[in-house]
């Protein structure tokens, strides 16, 4: 009689099932937010990198975070 390496009550099974349940909504919002960022970023790129902003990379990351947050709100 073959015995499964991971019984249904093991911690690894809980981890895999939990990953399947909670990963897709986050992935969808990051993917949609990335497309928002791809639309918005070229429109304001000249202002970001013109020297008027103290730290362009932080502004770029903040813009991406705002896009992901907006995507999360839209997907709810």
N, C-alpha and C positions, 0 to 999 in steps of 0.2 A: 504494500500500500504506500503510494508516494506521499510524503509529508511536505507541505509547502514551507519554503524557507521563511516566509513572512506570514504568520497567521493574521486573520482579520482584526484581531484586537491589539496588534503591535503598534508601537508609537510611530514607526515608519509609515504604516498604512494611514494613520491619522494625518500625518504630515502631507502625504501625497494627495489624499482626498481634500484636505484643507487648501492645498495649493491649487487644485483644480477648481475649487469653489470661489476663491478670492482673487486669483490672478487675472482672469479675463476682464473684469470691470476696470481694473487699474490699467491694464494694457490698452483697452479701448480708449480711455481718456488720454493717456500719453500719446497714442497714435493720432487721435483727433487734434490734440493740442499741438503736436508737431506740425500738422498741416496748417493750423491757424498761424503758428509761428512762421512757417514758410511763406505765408501770404503777407503778414504784417512786417516781418524783418526787412525785406528789400525796400519797403516804403519809407522806413525811418533810419535806414542804415547810414545815410549821409550825416544825419544829426548825431547818431551814436558815436561815430568815429571821427567827427570833425574837431574834437578837442574841447567841446563845450561840456562834455560829461566827464566827471572825475574818473570813473573806472568803467570803460566800455564793456568789459567782459561781465562785470556784475550786473550791469543794466541789461545785457543780452540774456543772462541767466534768469534775471527777474522777469523779463518779458516772456521767456519760455514757461516759467512757473505760473505766471498769470494766464497764459494760454491753456495750460493743462488744467488749472483751476476752473476756467470758464468752460472747458470741455466737460469736466466732471459735473458742473452745474447743469449743462445742457443735457447730458445723458441721464440725469436723475429723473 
